């Protein structure tokens, strides 16, 4: 497969996943802003969400106040924000159009229809309950595209690049959602373990669509230790860090079989797997959750860089 085709497939899948993930981050930031106005108000929680997504600096260059409407517009519709849902869907459609012959009709139609419908939405109409409805719509359209991908495309090298893009991005998002806890609670360590702390951890579970699954595995009340363990180290949880890391490595192994050689990116991916497979939550909390997540995100970024070099993305 040509490097350009592999690159477009990889980033097509990443951008679709990123659009969904921006919706998830905004939802948890928005819901956190409603939990307790006495503990910092909407602005603080929304800024924390943007810090986790690393879009806070770009927002600050354009806006002075971080209220719900302004942050929602920046995260959902602003074309100057390269990580907004608008920018992600536009980039995903551009990549899909570039590889029309490498994807199926169902995948293209799903992506094209999502972009056309989203581009017709008037931002000024998206407020309050309509914002939550739109966030749900973004997640559903991402699921539809992924369903078309899994149900129609050949299991060849193109499939592997698409899947790696999806799970590299998903790992990044899970780490960032968890890292929101660091930004939200850092100024007030006395809140850790309190009702507000548990409520925020519960919102993070819901943002990762992991609420019911968590209750299936852990039958006791919500605990920060268990929630973090579930989203980081449980191999059966499809959004956990260890699941995503292993899935990326498995698809690299598929490319090794197809191409008959192992590239340098495999070693980088193995390092990321080892980081989350050979530890436990006691060690992570002792080291520092924020520090661990920061290092994981950096390793995940190195996987993309190594993959680009190994398969001649350009």
C-alpha positions as a printed NumPy array, in Angstrom:
array([[  0.   ,   0.   ,   0.   ],
       [  1.229,   3.494,  -0.837],
       [  2.306,   5.606,   2.128],
       [ -0.158,   8.323,   1.172],
       [ -3.082,   5.871,   1.175],
       [ -2.016,   4.4  ,   4.519],
       [ -1.736,   7.9  ,   5.956],
       [ -5.19 ,   8.931,   4.755],
       [ -6.794,   5.774,   6.167],
       [ -5.022,   6.193,   9.493],
       [ -6.068,   9.833,   9.854],
       [ -9.578,   9.264,   8.526],
       [-10.191,   6.915,  11.421],
       [ -8.407,   9.179,  13.911],
       [-10.448,  12.22 ,  12.962],
       [-13.762,  10.366,  13.239],
       [-12.744,   9.101,  16.666],
       [-11.474,  12.567,  17.648],
       [-14.785,  14.197,  16.729],
       [-16.521,  11.735,  19.032],
       [-13.936,  12.271,  21.735],
       [-14.247,  16.065,  21.626],
       [-17.976,  15.574,  22.144],
       [-17.266,  13.283,  25.098],
       [-14.839,  15.755,  26.686],
       [-17.235,  18.658,  26.239],
       [-20.074,  16.639,  27.732],
       [-18.134,  15.742,  30.854],
       [-16.848,  19.32 ,  31.195],
       [-20.359,  20.69 ,  30.789],
       [-21.889,  18.251,  33.268],
       [-19.088,  18.893,  35.774],
       [-19.804,  22.614,  35.487],
       [-23.337,  21.894,  36.713],
       [-22.337,  19.768,  39.733],
       [-21.358,  22.556,  42.137],
       [-21.162,  26.222,  41.335],
       [-19.819,  26.831,  44.833],
       [-16.66 ,  24.892,  43.983],
       [-15.471,  27.054,  41.129],
       [-18.444,  27.429,  38.803],
       [-18.865,  26.64 ,  35.161],
       [-15.796,  28.526,  33.992],
       [-13.285,  26.519,  36.017],
       [-14.61 ,  23.147,  34.944],
       [-14.822,  24.141,  31.292],
       [-11.27 ,  25.484,  31.358],
       [-10.146,  22.215,  32.977],
       [-11.747,  20.315,  30.11 ],
       [ -9.952,  22.486,  27.544],
       [ -6.658,  22.037,  29.392],
       [ -7.059,  18.262,  29.204],
       [ -7.801,  18.572,  25.461],
       [ -4.854,  20.989,  25.049],
       [ -7.004,  23.619,  23.346],
       [ -7.06 ,  26.132,  26.214],
       [ -4.316,  28.331,  24.759],
       [ -6.056,  28.642,  21.417],
       [ -9.311,  29.475,  23.194],
       [ -7.627,  32.15 ,  25.34 ],
       [ -6.25 ,  33.862,  22.237],
       [ -9.789,  34.417,  20.953],
       [-11.965,  34.707,  24.068],
       [-11.767,  36.4  ,  27.45 ],
       [-14.55 ,  34.503,  29.223],
       [-15.055,  30.725,  29.332],
       [-18.821,  30.445,  29.598],
       [-20.818,  27.475,  28.322],
       [-21.923,  29.025,  25.036],
       [-18.468,  30.326,  24.105],
       [-16.656,  27.104,  24.99 ],
       [-19.263,  24.969,  23.247],
       [-18.936,  27.019,  20.06 ],
       [-15.139,  26.779,  20.155],
       [-15.187,  23.024,  20.731],
       [-17.998,  22.235,  18.303],
       [-17.979,  24.755,  15.446],
       [-14.887,  26.955,  15.356],
       [-12.888,  26.26 ,  12.145],
       [ -9.869,  27.978,  13.726],
       [ -9.757,  25.224,  16.331],
       [ -8.135,  22.235,  14.555],
       [ -9.667,  19.893,  17.139],
       [-13.236,  21.174,  16.986],
       [-15.886,  18.706,  15.885],
       [-16.371,  20.813,  12.747],
       [-12.661,  20.648,  11.857],
       [-12.445,  16.922,  12.625],
       [-15.433,  15.966,  10.491],
       [-14.195,  18.155,   7.645],
       [-10.722,  16.585,   7.823],
       [-12.191,  13.076,   8.033],
       [-14.31 ,  13.677,   4.932],
       [-11.306,  15.075,   3.052],
       [ -9.272,  11.986,   3.902],
       [-12.161,   9.699,   2.952],
       [-12.557,  11.415,  -0.395],
       [ -8.832,  10.96 ,  -1.064],
       [ -9.123,   7.185,  -0.611],
       [-12.55 ,   6.509,  -2.113],
       [-11.225,   3.383,  -3.853],
       [ -9.728,   2.032,  -0.604],
       [-12.902,   2.272,   1.485],
       [-16.391,   0.876,   0.928],
       [-19.454,   2.733,  -0.319],
       [-21.102,   2.372,   3.075],
       [-18.124,   4.009,   4.791],
       [-18.042,   6.909,   2.332],
       [-21.785,   7.529,   2.52 ],
       [-21.735,   7.462,   6.308],
       [-18.872,   9.956,   6.437],
       [-20.195,  12.215,   3.693],
       [-23.711,  12.377,   5.131],
       [-22.38 ,  13.159,   8.603],
       [-20.351,  16.085,   7.262],
       [-23.13 ,  17.459,   5.086],
       [-25.638,  17.319,   7.913],
       [-23.286,  18.831,  10.471],
       [-22.199,  21.655,   8.192],
       [-25.839,  22.786,   7.929],
       [-26.303,  23.228,  11.689],
       [-26.566,  26.83 ,  12.888],
       [-24.334,  27.227,  15.972],
       [-26.606,  29.853,  17.533],
       [-29.387,  27.257,  17.751],
       [-27.291,  24.848,  19.861],
       [-27.885,  25.74 ,  23.499],
       [-28.848,  23.901,  26.687],
       [-30.616,  20.633,  25.983],
       [-29.936,  21.015,  22.255],
       [-26.2  ,  20.971,  23.002],
       [-26.515,  17.615,  24.763],
       [-28.612,  16.306,  21.869],
       [-25.932,  17.361,  19.39 ],
       [-23.176,  15.742,  21.456],
       [-25.152,  12.519,  21.396],
       [-25.647,  12.87 ,  17.628],
       [-21.88 ,  13.183,  17.093],
       [-21.274,   9.994,  19.068],
       [-23.961,   8.148,  17.151],
       [-22.579,   9.169,  13.756],
       [-19.126,   8.017,  14.842],
       [-20.632,   4.657,  15.8  ],
       [-22.38 ,   4.418,  12.441],
       [-19.125,   4.987,  10.574],
       [-17.341,   2.417,  12.72 ],
       [-20.15 ,  -0.054,  12.132],
       [-19.85 ,   0.444,   8.375],
       [-16.097,  -0.055,   8.65 ],
       [-16.314,  -3.253,  10.675],
       [-19.156,  -4.668,   8.638],
       [-17.993,  -4.035,   5.071],
       [-14.234,  -3.586,   4.599],
       [-11.708,  -6.281,   3.759],
       [ -9.415,  -7.446,   6.562],
       [ -6.248,  -6.34 ,   4.781],
       [ -3.533,  -3.761,   5.45 ],
       [ -6.013,  -0.911,   4.97 ],
       [ -8.149,  -2.308,   7.77 ],
       [ -5.099,  -2.411,  10.042],
       [ -4.232,   1.243,   9.398],
       [ -7.839,   2.27 ,  10.019],
       [ -7.959,   0.342,  13.293],
       [ -4.638,   1.691,  14.494],
       [ -5.821,   5.237,  13.871],
       [ -8.999,   4.572,  15.81 ],
       [ -7.323,   3.081,  18.867],
       [ -4.358,   5.448,  19.01 ],
       [ -6.882,   8.274,  19.179],
       [ -9.108,   6.443,  21.665],
       [ -6.186,   5.798,  24.004],
       [ -5.302,   9.484,  23.877],
       [ -8.863,  10.467,  24.725],
       [ -9.279,   8.07 ,  27.65 ],
       [ -6.058,   9.395,  29.144],
       [ -7.227,  12.993,  28.693],
       [-10.657,  12.355,  30.229],
       [ -8.945,  10.845,  33.264],
       [ -6.474,  13.713,  33.404],
       [ -9.391,  16.134,  33.811],
       [ -9.54 ,  14.956,  37.414],
       [ -6.061,  16.343,  37.973],
       [ -6.997,  19.766,  36.656],
       [-10.351,  19.883,  38.456],
       [ -9.204,  18.775,  41.916],
       [ -5.592,  19.961,  42.033],
       [ -6.373,  23.28 ,  43.744],
       [ -8.541,  21.585,  46.408],
       [ -6.906,  18.355,  47.583],
       [ -9.28 ,  18.272,  50.568],
       [-12.115,  17.32 ,  48.188],
       [-10.501,  14.015,  47.208],
       [-12.701,  11.158,  48.389],
       [-15.662,  13.421,  49.065],
       [-19.106,  13.394,  47.482],
       [-18.115,  15.863,  44.755],
       [-15.027,  13.803,  43.941],
       [-17.067,  10.605,  43.521],
       [-19.702,  12.448,  41.498],
       [-17.042,  13.688,  39.086],
       [-15.502,  10.222,  38.76 ],
       [-18.973,   8.915,  37.921],
       [-19.353,  11.531,  35.193],
       [-16.04 ,  10.391,  33.733],
       [-17.363,   6.828,  33.605],
       [-20.432,   8.049,  31.742],
       [-18.282,  10.082,  29.339],
       [-16.452,   6.87 ,  28.44 ],
       [-19.751,   4.958,  28.039],
       [-18.501,   2.724,  30.84 ],
       [-21.083,   3.292,  33.569],
       [-23.061,   0.052,  33.195],
       [-19.98 ,  -2.012,  32.418],
       [-18.297,  -0.715,  35.582],
       [-21.266,  -1.751,  37.714],
       [-21.141,  -5.2  ,  36.12 ],
       [-17.501,  -5.653,  37.162],
       [-17.529,  -3.765,  40.503],
       [-20.639,  -4.343,  42.571],
       [-19.747,  -1.929,  45.37 ],
       [-20.073,   1.869,  45.389],
       [-18.061,   4.099,  43.107],
       [-14.441,   4.396,  44.172],
       [-11.745,   6.456,  42.502],
       [ -9.257,   3.569,  42.675],
       [-11.641,   1.155,  40.933],
       [-12.807,   3.652,  38.314],
       [ -9.243,   4.536,  37.363],
       [ -8.333,   0.849,  37.268],
       [-11.333,   0.102,  35.034],
       [-10.456,   2.839,  32.511],
       [ -6.731,   2.182,  32.526],
       [ -5.818,  -1.424,  33.269],
       [ -8.834,  -3.66 ,  32.613],
       [ -8.087,  -5.587,  29.386],
       [-11.763,  -6.386,  28.727],
       [-12.816,  -2.705,  28.726],
       [-12.659,  -1.499,  25.063],
       [-11.783,   2.084,  25.978],
       [ -9.146,   1.252,  28.593],
       [ -5.538,   2.253,  28.046],
       [ -4.285,  -1.332,  28.102],
       [ -6.952,  -2.533,  25.649],
       [ -6.159,   0.255,  23.176],
       [ -2.397,  -0.23 ,  23.455],
       [ -2.663,  -3.974,  22.876],
       [ -5.057,  -3.503,  19.96 ],
       [ -2.631,  -1.123,  18.233],
       [  0.152,  -3.668,  18.728],
       [ -2.006,  -6.491,  17.358],
       [ -2.676,  -4.567,  14.159],
       [  1.031,  -3.87 ,  13.79 ],
       [  1.583,  -7.629,  14.096],
       [ -0.932,  -8.098,  11.262],
       [  1.109,  -5.737,   9.09 ],
       [  4.222,  -7.733,   9.955],
       [  2.511, -10.876,   8.682],
       [  1.242,  -9.178,   5.523],
       [  4.5  ,  -7.42 ,   4.636],
       [  6.909, -10.042,   5.937],
       [  8.952,  -7.669,   8.085],
       [  8.836,  -5.919,  11.451],
       [  9.308,  -2.146,  11.513],
       [ 10.766,   0.134,  14.186],
       [  7.292,   1.279,  15.243],
       [  6.633,  -2.167,  16.716],
       [  9.192,  -1.596,  19.467],
       [  7.641,   1.772,  20.314],
       [  4.182,   0.212,  20.517],
       [  5.522,  -2.602,  22.689],
       [  6.909,  -0.015,  25.091],
       [  3.463,   1.535,  25.445],
       [  1.904,  -1.886,  26.09 ],
       [  4.527,  -2.684,  28.73 ],
       [  3.847,   0.621,  30.481],
       [  0.204,  -0.239,  31.184],
       [  0.413,  -4.045,  31.32 ],
       [  3.155,  -4.25 ,  33.947],
       [  1.781,  -2.02 ,  36.694],
       [ -1.147,  -1.633,  39.084],
       [ -3.178,   1.255,  40.431],
       [ -1.379,   1.385,  43.763],
       [  1.897,   2.014,  41.937],
       [  0.266,   4.546,  39.603],
       [ -1.309,   6.565,  42.437],
       [  1.96 ,   6.427,  44.374],
       [  3.825,   7.758,  41.346],
       [  1.11 ,  10.281,  40.52 ],
       [ -1.902,   9.795,  38.249],
       [ -1.25 ,  12.983,  36.285],
       [  2.412,  12.123,  35.768],
       [  1.552,   8.619,  34.567],
       [ -1.1  ,   9.869,  32.143],
       [  1.219,  12.568,  30.8  ],
       [  3.884,   9.962,  30.062],
       [  1.319,   7.645,  28.464],
       [  0.077,  10.403,  26.152],
       [  3.677,  11.158,  25.152],
       [  4.319,   7.474,  24.373],
       [  1.099,   7.288,  22.391],
       [  2.233,  10.277,  20.325],
       [  5.552,   8.553,  19.68 ],
       [  3.666,   5.559,  18.286],
       [  2.124,   7.826,  15.637],
       [  5.509,   9.36 ,  14.801],
       [  7.167,   5.953,  14.536],
       [  4.324,   4.594,  12.434],
       [  4.644,   7.541,  10.059],
       [  8.361,   6.945,   9.642],
       [  8.05 ,   3.186,   9.255],
       [  5.341,   3.272,   6.588],
       [  6.347,   6.458,   4.794],
       [  3.46 ,   8.748,   5.704],
       [  3.998,  12.108,   4.007]])
